[in-house]
């Protein structure tokens, strides 16, 4: 009798736990159900060689339920987009996942080896007293990167170095899979006359702008004065010319009489 009562108590406790399961747990199961659909959508894009669309579908699937299979397929899409460094992270995660099946783990390890063999490397050497900025693509490098062997994705990459008093150094390179290149940054000093000329042009430009501004102000003040004095000036000028004309007329009549 006692054992039966304990059994009923246990069943009631389990029922209460089931009814009290949080909403997020239910949502989590719903997300798990949606993940395979997104993976299948990504595979359709992969088959059509729409790599960016495939990448977005696999990323959405991982956001709902992070599985080794979704990670592996995302790594493959990134490889096709030539984003090998980003692909390596996902291939490594799939290969190390204890939930991965034997086939998924095998495929992930093979893909990981292919990625590591294809990542390019570049070493940038700068002058010992270099003071400036260096960009690898759009990424600014720190001084600790100079002389280090840096990983980069294969493809076209731009190297730009800038330093005050020197012409910019710029070089575009097309790195093949597995390339290992060393680039020496060579800076050519700008002529002293050129530097001085630039400073003088900047000074003259500032002064010219200031003088032009004062010229406009003077012109505006002068214009106001003319407008303000205009009517009186015209009337005075008319009287002066009228008196002058009368004097000339009188003189001419006097001369004729003589």
C-alpha angles and dihedrals in degrees: 000000000000093000090052091052091051090050091053091048091051092049091049091050091051090049091052091051091051093051092046096051108134123252092242090063090056090047089051091057089049090052090050089054092051095049097075090051091055091047090053090048089052091050090054090054089046091054089050089049090241091143099173093051090047090051092052093049093050092046090052090050092052090049089059099038123358105220130167090238094056090047092051094050091046089053090052092051091050091050089055088050088053091243095131099158091054091044092054092063093057095042089051092049091051093047093050097043110113090208091060116110121235093260095048091047092049093049092046093052092049091049091047092055091049090051094049091050091051101047110109126224132209132187120201120203119194131184114279093246095042115152112179146063132297124196126198101199103316094330118102113222126221123228089255089064093061109104093008124121103248126197116232136170115256117256136064116341132176124218118199127179124183131184132165113263094019135091111252117263113224130174133170117206134186106214117200124211110293094007118161111195135173118207123193114206109223116190121199114208117237113241114262090236090055093051091046091047091052091051092048092048090051090050093046091047090054093045093045091051090050093049092047090052091052089047091056090048092050092047091050092050092047091049092053090051092052093049092047093049095038104099096042092045092052093049092048091049091050093052091047092052091045093053091046090051093051091051092051090049094052092049093051093050090048091051093049092054091054 
